[in-house]
């Protein structure tokens, strides 16, 4: 799982039928230890309904499709968790 911040959302009139009802958010990878944003910005399917500004966990590749259980959804990046807080012990 990777850590990122939701920085925007998209609007789409036409998309694959399996994506009906699933939002597409713009996410920016964040270093979980320092909290600094990294250059990596991408799109992610959002089955959870997250808001802009929230920190999230996301999966990529084959694992990105697991969030949809029995439904075949074409996804390479999917938001799988909303991160409420973090505690990194040193």
N, C-alpha and C positions, 0 to 999 in steps of 0.2 A: 504494500500500500504506500502511496505517496501523499505528500502534504502540500496543499495549495490554498489560495484565497480566490473566491469568486469575485471577479472584477467587472463582469458585465453579462448580458444575456443577448440572445439572438431572436429574430423573428423570421419565421419561415412559412410561406404559403404552400410550398410544395416540398414534400419529403417522402421517403420510403414509407409505405403503409404500416410497417411494423413500428414506426416511430410516432404514430398518432398518439397524442396525449403526453408525450415525453418532451420536456423542455431541453434546450441546448444552451449551456452556459459557457462563458469565456472565463478560463481559469489561469492563474499565474502561479507557477511553482514557488514555494517558499522554503527556505532553509529552516527546518524545525528547531535547530539549536540556537540560531542567531535571530530568527524572525525576519531576516532580510529577504526581500523579493529577489528571485532569480530571473534571468532573461527569458526563460521558457514559458511562453504563453500558448495555450491551445484551447480547443473546444472539447466539451465533455457532455455526454448525455446525463440528464438529471432526473432520475426516477423518484427522488426524495422531495423535490420542491424547495431547494435552498434559495436563500436570498443573496443579493449582492452584498459583499462585505464579510460574509461568513467564511470561516476556515473549514476546509473539508479534507477528507481522505478520498483518494480515487485509485482505481485500478486501470491498467492498460493491457492491451493484447487480449489473449484468450480469456483471462480473468475478468475483463471488462464486461463480457457477456453473461457471466454467472449471476449478476444482480437481477436478471430477468427470469430466472428459474426455467419454466417450461416454454417460454416464448422465445422464438428466434429473432433476435434484434441485432442488426448490423452495427456493432460498436467497437471502436478501438480504445476509447477512453470513457469511463463511467464513474460518476460520483457515487461512492458507496457508504459514506459516513459524514456526519456533521460533527466537527471537533469542537466541543464546548470549552475544554481547557486542556492544558498540558503541564506536566510536571517532570522535568528532567533532572534527576539526581546526579550530583557530581561527587 
